[in-house]
Amino acid sequence: MKHKGKVALVTGAAQGLGLACAERFLEEGARVVLVDVQAEKVKQQAERLGANATWFAADLSEIDSAMAAAIVATAVDHFGSIDIVLCNAGIIHTADFVDFPEDIFDKIQRVNLKSPFLIGQAAARVMIEMGIKGSIINMSSINAILANPSAVAYAVSKGAVKQLTAVMAVALIKHGIRVNALGPGTIATELVMNSVMASEEQRHTVLSRTPIGRLGEASEVASVASFLASDDASYIVGQTIYPDGGRLVLNYTVPVSE
Ligand SMILES: NC(=O)c1ccc[n+]([C@@H]2O[C@H](COP(=O)([O-])OP(=O)(O)OC[C@H]3O[C@@H](n4cnc5c(N)ncnc54)[C@H](O)[C@@H]3O)[C@@H](O)[C@H]2O)c1
């Protein structure tokens, strides 16, 4: 039980990677707070997970300091602590660069970048006050490194999350708080199936650039999140770890079975 007695807060936890990570934290002994904009769905998931899970409905595209403090307070009020924070909620929109809408650019930065900044800040304040040597994990992406011409706002937000993670890590390690990030490749979640894997041509493009020859599973990201949150990762500070099936180290392309 890697996380026995710990309290973990996960944003974007109604489905996909967030839910898989929350379930893994729970399996490893943590009590979990699930945060999501899909109020009914996150409530159902928390109820399904039982008494060691609770939920908070929030639209992180409206995030401000007060909302961030309220989210963190849910963990402390309900379970008495906050030891692990996974800022996972994220959205993507694809459009040609010259047509990319300004309002959607802004919204993506608020959900993907501003919410980990403010929730990480609020959590760190509480951890420092309570003397908790916690672990904060932000959700980046291989798109922190790779330029996708039709997802400018997403790529910018994920590159910024990588650097946010580095800055937070250096600022908070003196309090014993470790901050790291995850940068998954293409993982089979609803976000991916409805966007990058929506057409056969896109499926071929993704797989031809994925040496392992398949998409990742949410559980394969949850394993890394659980490791980063645990004492097994006690000397890992400020890193973005890429569970990507070899995507970032590939130069050319690989054959795809049709
Ligand atoms: N799936 C992948 O291949 C992949 C790869 C790299 C990075 N990521 C990142 O992992 C994270 C999770 O992705 P996923 O594939 O599970 O996506 P998903 O769409 O299945 O889940 C995202 C969750 O975030 C929630 N969310 C969206 N907007 C929100 C808002 N305004 N306020 C609160 N919650 C909100 C959604 O309701 C949903 O539950 C995202 O940050 C994504 O960018 C995913």
The ligand as an ORCA input file, in Angstrom:
! r2SCAN-3c Opt
* xyz 0 1
  N      -5.347     10.773    -23.397
  C      -4.168     11.132    -23.875
  O      -3.648     10.566    -24.838
  C      -3.403     12.255    -23.237
  C      -2.090     12.467    -23.642
  C      -1.350     13.485    -23.039
  C      -1.942     14.255    -22.067
  N      -3.227     14.036    -21.704
  C      -3.790     14.905    -20.675
  O      -4.352     14.119    -19.641
  C      -5.443     14.818    -19.055
  C      -6.659     13.936    -19.062
  O      -6.941     13.569    -20.381
  P      -7.994     12.428    -20.742
  O      -7.499     11.799    -21.979
  O      -8.310     11.603    -19.558
  O      -9.259     13.348    -21.129
  P     -10.821     13.196    -20.877
  O     -11.482     14.195    -21.761
  O     -11.255     11.776    -20.976
  O     -10.949     13.659    -19.372
  C     -10.725     15.002    -18.984
  C     -11.520     15.285    -17.726
  O     -11.332     16.675    -17.407
  C     -12.606     17.234    -17.133
  N     -12.655     18.650    -17.437
  C     -12.628     19.204    -18.677
  N     -12.819     20.532    -18.583
  C     -12.957     20.812    -17.256
  C     -13.216     21.994    -16.539
  N     -13.423     23.168    -17.162
  N     -13.306     21.934    -15.204
  C     -13.156     20.741    -14.562
  N     -12.940     19.583    -15.182
  C     -12.843     19.614    -16.523
  C     -13.576     16.455    -18.011
  O     -14.927     16.579    -17.579
  C     -13.020     15.055    -17.931
  O     -13.561     14.341    -16.836
  C      -5.599     16.109    -19.859
  O      -4.907     17.151    -19.218
  C      -4.932     15.768    -21.175
  O      -4.452     16.900    -21.835
  C      -3.981     13.049    -22.257
*
